[in-house]
């Protein structure tokens, strides 16, 4: 039986979006590739991929992320080592965001991917796809983040208030300047209606008391195999309560899309990382994913 090696997923951090991505990929693979042996290798054990018996007809899937390029260069180097080690195998980089801070690194990658005919790079925004299609000689195409394929139960919750879901990490541009932002219209009026008492209690229960403006994608507890599904869908239900979400997180926009919640995307330090179209039918792409492997 042919094998799929699914590598590089992170299961040891508290980012709900990353866990939703892992959950969605795992669910999709086990439902749609029952004729394959599926072997998962987490990021912390990524070098075990080089110890496997991988036959030429086997496929390697590299987990989605926001780190293709030179922003998180150590992991990108591991990715390239996998591609270089298995040149005869079909390797698919699951949907990623692209960012190069240094033009020299882009040129180096342009040379690296020149002859990687068995590698497919899936970009999770069309904005990322277009420039790389003209630079890389491997297959470069748009494919939506796997989280878009989740089936979210419909709820009859009255939407109230506005959620400012802001990152609290190195990619944030807005957290420090947010007090100034609130003094400007229309944000000044919006803050008065920001999150009612019931929703506030829900925040405290799920994520700890972090106030009105915080990063709901990061939990106050460890996410495990046992609680990941419940945490993901509780977070989705939380997003569905709001009339509007303002966020600089990619998966906040995905969660808004899934829950039919209006959103305003903000840029982080990685410019133009977002490109979520509320009207696009993303689910249709997943009907053709299997074709990429054959």
Secondary structure, 3 states (H helix, E strand, C coil): CCEEEEEEECCCCCEHHHHHHHHHHHHHHHHHCCCCEEEEEEHHHHHHHHHCCCCCCCEEEECCEEEEECCCHHHHHHHHHHHHHCCCCEEEEEEEEEECCCHHHHHHHHHHHHHCCCEEEEECCHHHHHHHHCCCCCEEEECCCHHHHCCCCCCCCCCCCEEEECCCCCCCCCCCCHHHHHCCCCHHHHHHCCCCHHHHHHHHHHHCCCCCEECCCECCCCCCCCCHHHHHHHHHHHHCCCCEEEECCHHHHHHHHHCCCCEEECCCCCCCCCCCCCCCCHHHHHHCHHHHCC
